[in-house]
Amino acid sequence: MQEADNPNFRILKAKYFLVLLLVFLLKNSFSQDVFQHVSNTAIYDFMDELANQKVISINSAIKPYSRKFIAEKLVEAEKSITSLTKRQKEDLAFFKRDYFKELPGNENIYYFGKGLFNKENREKDRKNRRLDLFFSKDSLFTITINPIVGFQYFTNEKEHVYHRWNGAEANAYIGKNFGFYASLRDNYESTALSTPDYLVQSTGAGFKGSVKGGVEYSEMRGGVTYSNKWASIGVIKDHFVWGNNYNGSNIFSGKTPSFAQVYIKIHPVKWFEFNYVHGWLSSEVVDSANSYTIPSGTRLVYQEKHLSANMFTFIPFKKFNISLGNSIIYSNMGSNPAYYMPVFFYKSLDHTYVTSNFGGSNAQMFFDVSSRQIKNVHIYASVFIDELNISNMWDAAKQSNFFSGKFGFRFSKIPNVSIIGEYTRTNPIAYKHFIPTTTFESNNYNLGHYLRDNSVEYYVCARIKPIRKLMIDLSYTESMRGKDYSYTGINYSGLGDPFIDSVAWKNKSVNLKFRYELFNDAYITFEYCNSLTTGEIVKYTPLLYRGNRNTLSFGFNYGF
């Protein structure tokens, strides 16, 4: 087959044509985007804190934020500095030492190696900017390079586990529109802490065996972006989170291994924002027709799998956001461009192109509402709908209420103290699909809530920030998962399945966590967890937490 006749090649040509067209349309304005990874919870929590205090405005239903966006919000917060506590003022100055690099000015700065350890530079950096392994900025080009290193150790009555990682990251800008970033991290876990079956918050990974007996994996993230003042586009490989939450989103949780994607973000007016993603997922379903034999075995070829998703956010009142969108998981659709149209309602495409239930795709809808209209109070709710038949909604035997709902709040009336509460319920069959190549998964990890379907979670947390750079979390989590129902797509499979009529897995845990940021991106952590896990613990729980355990963990990391 010639390259031009290859359906995947035609898809790539069409997608990159769309990207180039948007670059042409955006070329006369100035801005730059490099994304701050969602695992940097300190800066995301500070942004949330300022927004809840009505100091800044953010769309917290869509993450990650760009470093430029964070820098601009820190500058915006300075205008209301008299309303901040002493600790918040110190945190603001601390974070600005990192994100100043995204702001105009400070050109012709350069240091590498020796300059980093020079006493004069250290004194200057301590007051004005963070320490980097390498940083250079002039009127055309800006680049930052830093190492990544970390270690975490877990121990309890029966198990001892450690996780270590190392690598490097770089951010760069060319001119006033182009952004580039890359992050490579190599990992080793003495015992796997996350698998597709485990009901944990840890980010998934593609494991390979190790001669040491544990598991190894690497994570490569990064991308190229082009932005102006009201829009941004790019080709990236990264995690993203859609849906307000403080303990795991039920729309897109960002817990799968990162995957390649084309993204578009448009914010032309204050009252509207649009986000779109087209991703290349990992199906892990073997394409037997294209797999072939080689002298040493079989060369496995996997079925292609794609995601298209959009989210429209409207801001009818200050500090009140309404977001709605939809997505589709599709496979084996050739070069049909309809599946990567950013503003489509994707479920309708099945009605146009497919006549068989087993030939279709897997479509979803979602909604998110966020209110910060009361100072120091954030109230939010999000709904993920896999399927909902209005005519059978109240018929217990025939209902197909395949949805997940989340409600939560954060109250911060006491200075430097927040009380967080969150409730999540996911009905049976939500996130499931009967065609293996169109499941709501990548690398077999669920794209949605970490508990998956037929589950419920109660989460409460007291978050205290008594001094600059220190966070203390005291939290209680109770979660349950019911029977794992089969879903075949035939003979009314999935209809009328009751919500947790029997408990297959249950967890109760109390956590006390201390996190201190020594300097920008350098953390030490200590955590105590008392947990009781019952039911199908071998299937759903890492070895470390099975049964009644008192687990201590401590660690450090530099970089994300």
N, C-alpha and C positions, 0 to 999 in steps of 0.2 A: 504493500500500500504506500503510495506517495505521501509525503508529509502534508501536502495541501489537502489531501482527501481524508486525513485522519480527523474524526469528529472532535477529539480532545484538542487537537491543534487549532481547529476552527473556533472552539470555545475560547481558548487562550487569546487568539487574535482579536475576537470580539471584545473580550474583557479589557485587554490592554488598549484597544481603540477607544473604549469608553473612558479609561483613565486619562489617555492623552488628550481627548476632547475636553475633559474637565480641566486639565492643566492649562490648556489654551484659554478657556473661559476665565480662569482665575489669575491669569498672568500679570495683571496690572495692579494688584494689591500686595500688601506686605504682611507676612506672619510666618511662623515656623512651628512645627510640631514634632516633638520627640516625647514619647509616652513614659510616664512614671509608673512602674509596675504596681499592680494592685496589692502585692505582698508588703509594700512599704506602708504598713497600717498607721504609723505615727503621723505622717503628713496628711493622709486621708482623714484620720480622726480629727486632726486640728482644723482641716477645712470644714468638716461637719460641725464641729464645735462653734466656729465663727459664724457659719450659716444659721445655726439654731439661735445664735445671739443676735441675729439680724444685722451683722456687720458686713457680710457679703451674701451674694446670691449664687447658688450652684444648682446644677441638675444632677442630683446624686443617684438618679435611676440609671445613669450611664457612666460606666467606668471602663478603662482608665482615663484619667485626666492627662493632658499634656503638661510638660514642665513649664511651658510658656504660660498656660492658663493658671497654674499654681502661682507662678511669679507675679502675674498681674493681680491675683486675688490677695496676695500678701501686701502688695503696694496699696490696694484698695482698703485693706484692713488698717493700714497706718493712718488713714483719714479719720478713723474712729478710735484712735488709740486710747483716748481718755475713758472710753467705756470698757476697756479691757482690765482684767486683774493683773497684779504684778507678775504672776506666773505666765499669763498669756502674753504680756509684753516681752518677757524674756524669751519665750518660745518663738514669738514672731521674729525677733532679732536673730535668733539661732537659725531658723529655717531660711531666712533671707540670705545668710552667708552661703548657702548652697544655690538657691534659685536666682541669685543676682545675675548669674551667667546668662540667663535667658532674656535679660533686660537690655535696652540700649545703653551705650556707654561702656566704660571699663575696657576699651580696646587697647591693643598693644600690651597685653599681659602674657607672660610666658614663663613657665618654669618646668623643669624636668629633673628628677633624681636629686642631684646636689642642691638645687634650689629649694626643693621640698624640705630638706633638713637644715637649710641655712637658718641661723638664729634670727636674723633680721626678717626673713620671710615668715618664719613661724610666728613672730610677734605680730606682724601685719595680718597674717591669715587669721589669727585668733580673734582679731577684732572685726575684720572686714569680709573674709571669705573662708570657705572650708578648705581643708587640705585635700589635694588631689595628687595622685601619682604623676599625672601629666595634664597640664591645662594650657591652652593657647587660644588667644582671641585677638583678631584684628578686624578691620572693616569688612573683610570678605569671608573669612573662615574662622570658625570656632570649633574646638575639639576638646573633649575631656576623656581621659582614660584612667580607670581605676581597677584594682584587683578585687576579686570576690573570694571570701574565705569564711567558713563557718563550721561550727561543731555543736552538736546537741547530744546530751547523754540522758537516758531514762533508766530508772531503777525502781524496783518494788520487791515484794516478798519473794517473787518467783522468777522474775526476768530482769535482764540487763541488756539494753539496746542502745546503740549509738548511730548517729547520722552525721557524716562529714561531707563537706562540699568545698569546691574551689574552682576558680575560673577568672574571668575578666569581663569588663563591660566598657563600652565606649559610646559617647554621644557626640554628634557633630552637626554643624549647620554650614551651608554654603549660601552666601548672599542673604536675601531677605525672605526667601520662600522655601528652600529645600532643607529638609531634616533627615538625618540618618542615625540609626542606633543599632547596636548589636550587644548581645549578652550571651556568653557561653559558660555553662556551669556543669561540672562533673560531680556526680553524687555516688556515695556508697552508704548503704544501710545494712547493719549487721543482721537485721531481720526486717522483712518488708513491713512498712507501716501503712501502706496504701495499696489496695488492689481493687479491681472493678466491683467485687462483692462487698468489701469492707464498708460499713456505714460510718465513715469518719470524714472530717473536714480537710484532711491532707490532700494536696494536689496530686493527681494521678501521674503515672510515668510508664514508659515502655521499658520494662525491666529486662536485663540480661543476667545470666548467672555469673557468679564470681568464684575464683579459686579459693577465696577466703571463706566461702560458705554463705555469704549474704547476697545482696542484689546490688547491681550497678546500673546507672542510667545517666544520660546527659540531657541537658535542656538547652537548645539554641533558640534564642528569641531575637527579634530585631525587625528592621524594615526601612523603607524609603518613603518619605511623605512630602507632599507639596501643599502649601497652605496660604490663605490670605486672611483678611480680618473677619470674614464671615463664613469661610468654608475650609475644609481640609479633606484631602484624599490621600490614599497611600496603599502600598502593597507591603504587608507586614506579616510576621508570625509571632503571635502573642496571645495572652489571655485577655478576656474581657468579661465584665460582669454587668448584666442588665437586671434591674429591679432593686428597690430600696431594701436594705437589710442590715442587721448588725450581727447575724449569726448564720449566714448562708442564704443566698438568693434562691427563689423557687422558679425563676425564669431562665436566665443563663448564669450559672454559679461560678464559672471560671475554674472548675475543679478538674477538667480534663487536661491531658497534655496539650500544650499550645499547638495551634494549627495555622497554616498559611491562610491569608484572607485579604481581600480587597475591601477597604472601608471607605465610606463617605460620611462626612459630618457637615451639616449646613445649619448656620445660625444667622439668618439674614436680618431678623428683627428681634427685639427684646422678648416678644411674646411667643416665639416659635423656634423650635429646634428639630432637626431631622437627622437620624442616624441610620446607616445601612451597612450591612456586612454580607459579603459572599465568601464562604469558607470552603476549603478543601479538607474534608474530614478523613479519618482513617477507619475504614469499614472492618478490617480484619476478617473479611469474608473472601475466601479463595475463589478466584475465577478459574474454574477447572478447564474451560475451553482454551484459555490463553496460557495456562501454566504448561511447562514443558520439562522434559527429562534432560539432564546433563550428566556427564560421566560420574560425578560425585553424588548425585541424588536428583531431586526435583527442584526446579526453579519455580517458586510460587509467585503467581501474579494475583493481585487482589482487586476486587471490584471497586470501581470509583464511587465516591460518595460526596455529596455537596450540601451545603447549607446556604439558604438565602434568608435574611431577616431584616426587618426594618422597624423603627420606632419613631412615632410622631409625638413630640412633646409640646403641649400648649400651656401657656402661663396666663390665664385669664385675669388673675389678681396677683399682686406682689406676694412672693413667698408661697404661692400655691401652684403646683405643677400637676397636670394631667397627661399621662403618657399612654399611648395605645399603639400596638403593632402586631405583626404576624410573622411567621417564619414557615419554611418548608425544608424538609430533608428529602432530597431526590437522588436518584441513581439511574444509570442506563438510559438517559434521555438525550444522548447525542449532543448536537450543537444547537438545540433549541434556545434562542436568546431570551425567551419569555421568563426563564427561571432566574435570570439575573437582572431583571428590570427592578430598579430600587424601590419604586412606589407601588408595586402591584399588591393586590390581595391574592396570595398565592394559591389558596384552596381552589379558587375558580379555575385554575389552569388544569387541574385534574378533570374537571367537567368538560373541558375543551378537548384535551388531547388523549384522555384515557377512558375506556368504556368498561374495563374490568376492575373489580375490587383489588385484585392481586397485581394489577399493572400500574397502580397509582403511586403517589408519593405520600409523605407524612406531613401534614400541615398542622400548625398551632396558632393560637391567638393569645395575646396577653395585654394586661392593663396594669397601670401603676398610678397611684395618687399619693402625693406628698404635700403636707401642709406645715409650714413654719411661720404661720401668721401670728401665733402667740409667742412672744419672746421667750427663749430658752426652752421651747417645747417643739418637738418634731413628732408628728403623727403621720403614719403612712400605711398603705395597704397595697398588695399586689395580687393579681390573679393570673394563673396560667391555665389555658383551656386547650386540652387535647381534642376532646369531643364533647358536645353538649346538644342533646336532642330535646328541644323544648316540649314537644308533644308527649314525651315519656318521662319528663323530668321527675314527676311525683309518683311514678309507678315503680314501686320497689323491685318488682320482678323484671322490668324491662328497661330501667333507667341506664343511660350511658353518660353519667355525670363524671367524666374523666377530667377532673380539674384539680388544681392546687391553689390554696388561698393562704395569704400571709397578712397578719396585722401586727403592728408594732408601734412603739413610742420610745422617745428619749426625753426625760425631764432633767433640766440642769438649773434649777432655781437656786441651789446652794452653790456659791462660787467654788470652782474646781472639782465639783462632784456631779456625776450624772447617774441617773437611775434608768436602766434600759429594760424593756420587756418586749417579748416577741412570741407570737403563737403562729404555728404553721400546720396546716392540715392538707394532706394530699390523698385524694380518693384512689381506690383501686383502678388500675390500668393506665392512669395518667403516666406519661412519658414512655409507655410501651407501644410497640408496633409489631405486627405479625410478619412483616417482610424484613429479613435480616439486614438487608442493605439500606433500609430507610428508618432504622431505629433512631431514637433521640439520644444518640451516643457518638462518641469518638474514641477510638482505641478501647471500646467496650465500657468506657466510663460515661455515666449519665451526664448530659449537658445541664440538667436541671438540678433540683434540690438533692443534697447528698444522701437523704434517707430514701429517696426514690418513692414509688407509689405505695398506697395503703399504709400511710404513716402519719404520725402526729408528733409535734415537738413543742415543749414549753421552755422558755429561756428567760431568765432574769439575771441582771448584772448590776452591781454597784461599781462604778468606775471613778477612781480618785486620782487626781493629779496634784499632790501636795506641793511639789517644787518643780522647777524647770527640769524637763527631760525625763522625769520619773512618772510612770503610770502603774497603778495598782488596780487589778480587776478581781473582784470576788463574785463568782457566778454560780448559778445552779441550773442544770439542764436535765430535763426528763423527756425521754423520747421512746417511742414504740413503733414497731412495724408489725403488721399483720401477715396473714397468709400471702404467699407469692402465687397469685392466680395465673393460670395459663390464658393466653390470648392468641387464638389461631385465625380469627377472621371468618370462621364458618360456624354454622349451627348455633348462632346467637352467643358465641363465645364472648365473655367479658360483660355481658349485659346482666344487670341486677346483682353483681357481686357486692356483698355487704362490707361496710367499712369496719375493719379490725374486729371481726366477730370472735377471733381467737388471736392471742398474742404470740407471734413467732420469735420476737426479739424485743428486749427492753433494756434500757440503760438509764441509770440515775447517777449523776456526777456532781460533785462540788469541787470547784477549782479556785485556787488562790494564785494569782500570777503577778510577778513583779517584772517590769521591763524598764531598763535605764539606758538612755542613749549617751554614750561616753562623748562622742563627737559625731558629726554628720555621718549617717549611715552605719555607725558602729554601735552595736547593742550588746548588752548582757541581759540574760533572762533567767529567772528562777520560778518554778511552778510546782505546786502541790496539788494532786488530784486524788480525791477519794471517789471511787467509782464502783458501782454494782451492776454487772451485766449478766442477764439471764436469757434463756431460750437457746436459739441456734447460734451459739457464740462461736463455734468453729467456722461457720460459714461467713458470719457477718462482722466478726471482731478480730482485730490484730491480737496475736498471742500475748502481747504486753498487757492488755486490758481485760482478759477473759476472767470472769468471776468477780469476786470482791477484792479490789486492789487499792493499795495506798501507794501512789506513784510519785516519785520526786524526779524532776528534770531540771537541768541547768544547761546553759549554752551561751555562745557568743557568735556574732556574725559581723562581717563588714561587707556591705554591698548587697544588692538584690539581683 
